[in-house]
Amino acid sequence: MVDQVDKSRQRVVGTKETIKALEQKRVLQVFVAGDADEKVVRPVFFLCEENDIEPQHVDTMIQLGKMFGIKVKAATAATLKD
């Protein structure tokens, strides 16, 4: 599991924002929660493959939210390129 996120980089949290950033080719790293609904994260995996990005797995949506400094669950999140 990934414990640290580069806090100096711009970040997006949530599947819609992650998908938008992937489509715009702005993503450096993607994080996906292991307990997220497959239907929700499937498009993120597809876009990661298209963009040659290896998604990082986080055990739970609660952990992913905490990693990105939010107090709610998150299925996906990403750090962005400069």
Z-matrix of the N, CA and C atoms (Angstrom, degrees):
N
C 1 1.448
C 2 1.518 1 110.38
N 3 1.303 2 116.30 1 145.71
C 4 1.450 3 122.48 2 178.29
C 5 1.521 4 108.70 3 -85.01
N 6 1.318 5 117.88 4 130.33
C 7 1.461 6 120.86 5 -179.19
C 8 1.518 7 112.66 6 -102.50
N 9 1.305 8 117.42 7 -25.66
C 10 1.448 9 121.33 8 -172.18
C 11 1.522 10 111.12 9 -119.75
N 12 1.320 11 114.31 10 144.47
C 13 1.451 12 121.59 11 172.44
C 14 1.519 13 105.92 12 -123.51
N 15 1.319 14 116.83 13 136.05
C 16 1.464 15 121.07 14 179.30
C 17 1.526 16 108.44 15 -64.92
N 18 1.321 17 116.16 16 102.73
C 19 1.462 18 121.57 17 -175.29
C 20 1.529 19 112.62 18 -74.04
N 21 1.330 20 116.91 19 -10.28
C 22 1.464 21 119.56 20 178.96
C 23 1.530 22 111.59 21 -81.88
N 24 1.311 23 116.83 22 -12.11
C 25 1.468 24 121.15 23 -179.42
C 26 1.521 25 110.76 24 -94.82
N 27 1.337 26 114.75 25 154.03
C 28 1.456 27 119.23 26 172.10
C 29 1.515 28 108.15 27 -68.01
N 30 1.334 29 115.53 28 147.22
C 31 1.459 30 120.10 29 -176.23
C 32 1.518 31 109.96 30 -137.31
N 33 1.322 32 115.18 31 156.69
C 34 1.456 33 121.61 32 170.95
C 35 1.520 34 107.75 33 -127.98
N 36 1.331 35 115.42 34 147.85
C 37 1.462 36 120.80 35 -179.39
C 38 1.514 37 108.01 36 -128.62
N 39 1.318 38 115.49 37 135.86
C 40 1.456 39 121.09 38 179.36
C 41 1.517 40 110.85 39 107.61
N 42 1.312 41 114.34 40 151.44
C 43 1.462 42 119.92 41 -174.90
C 44 1.519 43 112.70 42 -66.50
N 45 1.326 44 117.77 43 -43.25
C 46 1.470 45 119.51 44 -179.78
C 47 1.519 46 111.59 45 -60.45
N 48 1.332 47 116.51 46 -45.08
C 49 1.465 48 119.96 47 -179.72
C 50 1.526 49 111.41 48 -69.00
N 51 1.315 50 117.40 49 -37.06
C 52 1.465 51 120.76 50 177.84
C 53 1.518 52 110.78 51 -64.52
N 54 1.334 53 116.74 52 -44.13
C 55 1.470 54 120.72 53 178.21
C 56 1.523 55 110.48 54 -61.67
N 57 1.328 56 116.87 55 -44.31
C 58 1.467 57 120.16 56 -179.66
C 59 1.529 58 110.75 57 -60.77
N 60 1.325 59 116.97 58 -44.38
C 61 1.467 60 120.78 59 179.44
C 62 1.527 61 111.49 60 -65.21
N 63 1.341 62 117.15 61 -39.54
C 64 1.470 63 120.56 62 176.97
C 65 1.525 64 110.73 63 -63.15
N 66 1.309 65 117.28 64 -43.14
C 67 1.468 66 120.72 65 179.54
C 68 1.522 67 111.59 66 -63.76
N 69 1.330 68 116.46 67 -31.01
C 70 1.467 69 121.24 68 179.11
C 71 1.529 70 112.56 69 -87.71
N 72 1.341 71 115.93 70 2.49
C 73 1.472 72 122.45 71 178.40
C 74 1.527 73 111.98 72 59.02
N 75 1.344 74 116.78 73 38.76
C 76 1.463 75 122.75 74 -178.13
C 77 1.524 76 112.70 75 -104.86
N 78 1.330 77 118.49 76 1.00
C 79 1.461 78 121.68 77 -170.18
C 80 1.523 79 112.33 78 -91.92
N 81 1.315 80 114.70 79 135.07
C 82 1.457 81 121.40 80 174.09
C 83 1.532 82 110.19 81 -96.53
N 84 1.340 83 116.23 82 -44.58
C 85 1.455 84 121.11 83 -176.33
C 86 1.524 85 109.48 84 -146.42
N 87 1.339 86 116.76 85 140.32
C 88 1.465 87 122.87 86 179.98
C 89 1.519 88 109.47 87 -116.96
N 90 1.317 89 115.42 88 141.35
C 91 1.462 90 122.50 89 177.89
C 92 1.524 91 108.30 90 -122.27
N 93 1.342 92 116.47 91 134.84
C 94 1.465 93 121.93 92 -178.40
C 95 1.522 94 108.60 93 -130.18
N 96 1.327 95 116.39 94 131.68
C 97 1.455 96 121.48 95 179.20
C 98 1.530 97 110.15 96 -78.10
N 99 1.316 98 116.00 97 136.56
C 100 1.456 99 121.49 98 -177.97
C 101 1.513 100 114.14 99 -67.30
N 102 1.331 101 117.71 100 -24.26
C 103 1.456 102 120.57 101 -179.77
C 104 1.530 103 113.16 102 -98.97
N 105 1.316 104 116.93 103 12.53
C 106 1.465 105 120.98 104 177.52
C 107 1.527 106 110.22 105 -75.14
N 108 1.313 107 115.77 106 150.43
C 109 1.466 108 122.32 107 179.33
C 110 1.530 109 109.35 108 -64.12
N 111 1.324 110 116.38 109 129.31
C 112 1.475 111 122.46 110 -178.74
C 113 1.526 112 111.58 111 -54.47
N 114 1.320 113 117.49 112 -41.03
C 115 1.471 114 120.58 113 -179.21
C 116 1.523 115 111.57 114 -62.52
N 117 1.307 116 116.31 115 -32.41
C 118 1.463 117 121.06 116 -178.27
C 119 1.524 118 110.82 117 -73.96
N 120 1.326 119 117.40 118 -42.64
C 121 1.466 120 120.41 119 -173.63
C 122 1.526 121 114.63 120 -92.14
N 123 1.312 122 117.79 121 -10.83
C 124 1.470 123 120.54 122 -179.32
C 125 1.534 124 112.73 123 -53.44
N 126 1.355 125 119.33 124 -46.33
C 127 1.472 126 118.09 125 179.15
C 128 1.531 127 112.95 126 -63.08
N 129 1.317 128 117.15 127 -30.50
C 130 1.467 129 120.49 128 178.60
C 131 1.523 130 109.53 129 -67.63
N 132 1.338 131 117.61 130 -44.96
C 133 1.464 132 120.53 131 177.12
C 134 1.530 133 111.31 132 -60.26
N 135 1.328 134 116.98 133 -41.44
C 136 1.463 135 121.05 134 179.17
C 137 1.522 136 110.40 135 -61.10
N 138 1.340 137 116.93 136 -47.59
C 139 1.459 138 120.47 137 -179.09
C 140 1.526 139 111.95 138 -68.61
N 141 1.317 140 117.25 139 -32.81
C 142 1.474 141 119.49 140 175.26
C 143 1.521 142 110.21 141 -62.28
N 144 1.321 143 115.82 142 -44.68
C 145 1.465 144 119.68 143 178.55
C 146 1.524 145 110.71 144 -61.70
N 147 1.317 146 116.10 145 -42.97
C 148 1.465 147 121.35 146 179.35
C 149 1.528 148 111.74 147 -61.42
N 150 1.339 149 116.12 148 -36.03
C 151 1.463 150 121.86 149 -177.07
C 152 1.523 151 112.93 150 -96.03
N 153 1.333 152 117.27 151 7.14
C 154 1.463 153 122.78 152 179.09
C 155 1.536 154 111.52 153 56.46
N 156 1.343 155 115.16 154 47.38
C 157 1.458 156 122.19 155 177.61
C 158 1.524 157 107.93 156 -117.46
N 159 1.312 158 116.36 157 129.67
C 160 1.463 159 121.90 158 177.75
C 161 1.534 160 108.39 159 -88.90
N 162 1.341 161 118.35 160 111.55
C 163 1.467 162 119.49 161 -179.61
C 164 1.529 163 111.67 162 -66.34
N 165 1.312 164 115.59 163 140.54
C 166 1.460 165 122.43 164 176.97
C 167 1.527 166 107.92 165 -91.42
N 168 1.308 167 117.60 166 133.96
C 169 1.462 168 121.24 167 -177.50
C 170 1.521 169 110.45 168 -96.51
N 171 1.326 170 114.44 169 135.37
C 172 1.453 171 123.02 170 175.89
C 173 1.523 172 105.45 171 -119.15
N 174 1.315 173 117.92 172 141.11
C 175 1.463 174 120.91 173 -173.48
C 176 1.528 175 114.16 174 -56.86
N 177 1.335 176 117.45 175 -50.75
C 178 1.466 177 119.23 176 -174.51
C 179 1.521 178 111.81 177 -132.93
N 180 1.323 179 114.42 178 161.68
C 181 1.460 180 120.33 179 177.28
C 182 1.523 181 110.92 180 -66.69
N 183 1.319 182 117.70 181 -32.32
C 184 1.469 183 121.06 182 177.16
C 185 1.528 184 109.79 183 -64.20
N 186 1.341 185 117.25 184 -45.48
C 187 1.466 186 120.91 185 178.47
C 188 1.523 187 111.20 186 -61.83
N 189 1.319 188 116.77 187 -41.31
C 190 1.472 189 119.87 188 -179.73
C 191 1.517 190 110.36 189 -64.03
N 192 1.318 191 117.17 190 -43.19
C 193 1.462 192 119.87 191 176.88
C 194 1.521 193 111.45 192 -58.45
N 195 1.332 194 116.90 193 -45.82
C 196 1.465 195 121.15 194 179.30
C 197 1.519 196 111.52 195 -62.49
N 198 1.342 197 117.08 196 -40.55
C 199 1.463 198 120.95 197 178.86
C 200 1.522 199 111.50 198 -57.76
N 201 1.331 200 115.49 199 -33.71
C 202 1.461 201 120.22 200 -176.87
C 203 1.527 202 112.47 201 -100.67
N 204 1.325 203 116.03 202 12.98
C 205 1.451 204 120.87 203 171.75
C 206 1.518 205 115.83 204 75.56
N 207 1.336 206 117.72 205 25.52
C 208 1.456 207 119.79 206 176.56
C 209 1.524 208 108.87 207 -116.20
N 210 1.327 209 116.07 208 158.80
C 211 1.460 210 120.68 209 -175.16
C 212 1.521 211 112.98 210 -99.00
N 213 1.307 212 116.90 211 11.88
C 214 1.463 213 121.37 212 178.32
C 215 1.523 214 109.18 213 -124.47
N 216 1.315 215 115.53 214 169.14
C 217 1.460 216 121.54 215 179.15
C 218 1.519 217 111.04 216 -69.34
N 219 1.327 218 116.07 217 153.43
C 220 1.464 219 122.00 218 174.78
C 221 1.518 220 108.53 219 -142.15
N 222 1.322 221 116.75 220 131.37
C 223 1.460 222 121.68 221 178.11
C 224 1.525 223 111.20 222 -78.19
N 225 1.333 224 115.89 223 -39.99
C 226 1.466 225 120.96 224 179.81
C 227 1.517 226 109.83 225 -142.36
N 228 1.324 227 115.14 226 160.48
C 229 1.454 228 122.57 227 176.42
C 230 1.525 229 107.01 228 -160.29
N 231 1.324 230 115.75 229 165.92
C 232 1.471 231 119.07 230 -178.91
C 233 1.518 232 110.98 231 -152.57
N 234 1.325 233 114.73 232 151.21
C 235 1.453 234 120.46 233 167.69
C 236 1.517 235 106.41 234 -99.37
N 237 1.342 236 115.12 235 148.42
C 238 1.460 237 120.46 236 -173.09
C 239 1.514 238 111.91 237 -107.89
N 240 1.313 239 115.15 238 155.80
C 241 1.465 240 121.60 239 174.45
C 242 1.512 241 108.64 240 -69.30
N 243 1.342 242 115.58 241 157.66
C 244 1.477 243 120.78 242 177.80
C 245 1.502 244 111.06 243 -66.26
